[in-house]
Amino acid sequence: MKSIPITTYSSDMLDNLLSGIPFYKDMIFNDPDQMEILKRHSSIYEPAPGEVVIEKDARDNIFYFLLSGQLIVYPDGKKSRKAVNYLSAGQALGVLALLCKSPRTATLVADPKSGRCQLIGTDFAPFGELTDFSQIHLGTKLALWRMVTHNTRWKLNVYRMQTPDHPLAQALGKVETFSGEKGSLEELQSLDRQIQALTGLMAKWNEVLAAG
């Protein structure tokens, strides 16, 4: 996959490119120092049509946001290449596996029918362990963890509407929610537990959908 150094872009060009990603947009305006740290650990990627962006069961340290184009989701990897979903611009990918310290759960391929595909990829290394705030602050981590939790719950609720009688639908309702002090370490820890539980459900549900 073609990698373009982020230094190729001027600050204004890069800010405009990332303006459609709320996670980065918020930092650009409200915490530019944090944004500079992430920029130093980021690159722009341009996969060719049909090229694999993420391979199921692979392990790496990059999470991505899709800036343009569309990705096809194949939960069973190379086996039958049965698509169950499509990802459009603005969506995050690869974050769940990093937060759960697990292999990638699906193969993602640049859709040949969607035109130019472009992503920003950021190395997760500066985030460190959950309670390490030496480079990435609590507020920045909360923004990412909240986004991942919200997006994963939303996807699982879509699955629940498709198969409301499946046992996994009941399991989703039992995943904890946080009602304590917003912006606290306790919230981050709760979000992390929620993500672990939701990711497990996502993997099981993808298997159900792939089986048809």
C-alpha positions in Angstrom: 0.0 0.0 0.0 1.4 3.3 -1.1 2.6 5.5 1.9 2.9 9.2 1.6 4.8 11.1 4.4 2.6 13.5 6.2 5.3 16.2 5.7 4.4 16.2 2.0 1.3 18.3 2.9 1.3 21.8 4.2 -0.4 22.4 7.5 -3.4 24.0 5.9 -3.7 21.2 3.4 -3.5 18.6 6.1 -6.0 20.3 8.3 -8.4 20.5 5.4 -7.8 16.8 4.6 -8.6 15.8 8.2 -11.5 18.2 8.7 -14.0 15.4 8.1 -12.6 13.3 11.0 -14.1 14.6 14.3 -11.3 12.9 16.4 -8.6 14.9 14.5 -10.7 18.0 13.9 -11.3 18.5 17.6 -7.6 18.3 18.4 -6.6 20.6 15.5 -8.8 23.4 17.1 -8.6 22.5 20.8 -5.4 20.7 21.5 -2.8 21.4 18.7 0.1 20.1 20.8 -1.6 16.7 20.9 -2.3 16.9 17.2 1.4 17.5 16.5 2.4 14.4 18.4 -0.1 12.3 16.3 1.1 13.9 13.1 4.7 12.8 13.9 3.4 9.3 14.1 1.1 9.4 11.0 1.2 8.8 7.3 -1.3 9.1 4.4 -2.0 5.8 2.6 -3.4 5.2 -0.9 -4.2 1.6 -1.7 -4.7 0.5 -5.3 -8.2 -0.6 -6.3 -8.7 -4.1 -4.9 -5.7 -3.9 -2.7 -5.9 -5.3 0.9 -5.6 -2.6 3.5 -6.0 -4.8 6.6 -5.6 -8.6 6.6 -7.6 -10.8 8.9 -5.5 -12.2 11.8 -2.6 -9.8 11.1 -1.1 -7.9 14.0 0.3 -4.4 13.6 0.3 -1.1 15.4 -1.5 1.2 13.0 -5.1 2.5 13.2 -6.7 4.2 10.3 -9.4 6.7 9.3 -10.8 6.5 5.8 -10.6 9.9 4.1 -12.1 9.0 0.7 -13.3 6.0 -1.2 -14.9 2.9 0.2 -13.6 -0.4 1.8 -15.2 -3.8 1.6 -15.3 -5.9 4.8 -14.7 -9.6 4.5 -14.9 -11.2 8.0 -13.7 -14.6 6.8 -10.5 -13.2 5.1 -9.4 -15.1 2.1 -11.7 -18.1 2.5 -14.8 -17.1 0.5 -14.5 -13.4 0.3 -18.2 -12.9 1.2 -18.7 -9.2 2.0 -20.8 -8.3 5.0 -20.3 -4.6 5.1 -18.8 -1.5 3.5 -16.9 1.3 5.2 -17.2 4.9 3.9 -15.2 8.1 4.4 -14.9 9.2 8.0 -15.0 5.7 9.5 -12.2 4.3 11.7 -10.6 0.9 11.1 -8.2 -1.2 13.0 -8.7 0.6 16.3 -10.6 -2.2 18.1 -7.8 -4.8 17.6 -5.3 -2.3 19.0 -7.4 -1.5 22.1 -8.0 -5.2 22.7 -4.4 -6.2 21.8 -5.8 -8.8 19.4 -5.4 -9.8 15.8 -7.4 -8.0 13.1 -10.9 -9.4 12.9 -11.6 -8.9 9.2 -10.0 -8.3 5.9 -10.6 -4.9 4.4 -10.1 -4.2 0.7 -10.2 -1.0 -1.3 -13.4 -1.2 -3.3 -12.5 -1.0 -7.0 -15.8 0.7 -7.8 -15.4 3.6 -5.3 -12.7 5.6 -7.0 -9.6 6.9 -5.2 -9.2 5.5 -1.8 -7.2 7.4 0.8 -6.5 6.9 4.5 -4.6 8.4 7.4 -2.8 5.8 9.5 -1.5 6.6 13.0 0.9 4.6 15.0 -0.6 3.6 18.3 2.7 3.4 20.1 2.5 6.9 21.7 -0.7 5.9 23.5 1.2 3.4 25.6 -0.6 1.5 28.3 -4.1 2.6 29.4 -3.0 4.7 32.3 0.2 6.1 30.6 -0.4 9.8 29.9 3.2 10.7 29.2 2.6 11.5 25.5 -1.2 11.1 24.9 -3.3 12.9 27.5 -6.4 11.6 29.3 -8.7 13.8 27.3 -7.3 12.6 24.0 -7.6 9.0 25.0 -11.2 9.5 26.2 -12.0 11.0 22.8 -10.8 8.0 21.0 -12.2 5.4 23.4 -15.6 7.2 23.4 -15.7 7.2 19.7 -14.8 3.5 19.4 -17.4 2.5 22.1 -20.1 4.6 20.4 -19.3 3.3 16.9 -19.1 -0.3 18.1 -22.4 -0.2 20.0 -24.1 1.4 16.9 -22.9 -1.4 14.6 -24.0 -4.0 17.1 -27.4 -2.4 17.4 -27.7 -2.6 13.6 -26.9 -6.3 13.9 -29.5 -6.6 16.7 -32.2 -5.1 14.5 -31.3 -7.7 11.8 -31.4 -10.7 14.1 -33.5 -9.5 17.2 -34.1 -13.1 18.4 -30.5 -14.2 18.4 -28.9 -14.8 21.8 -26.2 -12.2 21.0 -29.0 -9.5 21.0 -29.6 -10.2 24.6 -25.9 -10.3 25.4 -25.5 -6.7 24.0 -28.0 -5.4 26.5 -25.9 -6.7 29.4 -22.7 -4.8 28.5 -22.0 -2.2 31.1 -22.5 1.6 30.6 -20.7 4.3 32.6 -22.6 6.7 34.9 -19.8 8.2 36.9 -17.8 11.4 36.6 -17.2 12.3 32.9 -13.6 13.0 32.0 -12.2 10.9 34.7 -9.8 7.9 34.7 -12.7 5.8 35.9 -14.6 6.7 32.7 -11.6 5.6 30.6 -11.3 2.3 32.4 -15.0 1.7 32.0 -14.9 2.5 28.3 -12.0 0.1 28.0 -14.0 -2.7 29.6 -16.9 -2.0 27.4 -14.8 -2.2 24.3 -13.4 -5.6 25.3 -16.9 -6.9 25.7 -18.3 -5.3 22.6 -15.4 -6.5 20.5 -16.1 -10.1 21.6 -19.7 -9.7 20.6 -18.7 -8.2 17.2 -16.5 -11.1 16.4 -19.2 -13.6 17.2 -21.8 -11.7 15.2 -19.6 -11.4 12.2 -19.2 -15.2 12.2 -23.0 -15.5 12.3 -23.5 -13.1 9.4 -20.7 -14.7 7.4 -22.4 -18.1 7.9 -25.5 -16.7 6.4 
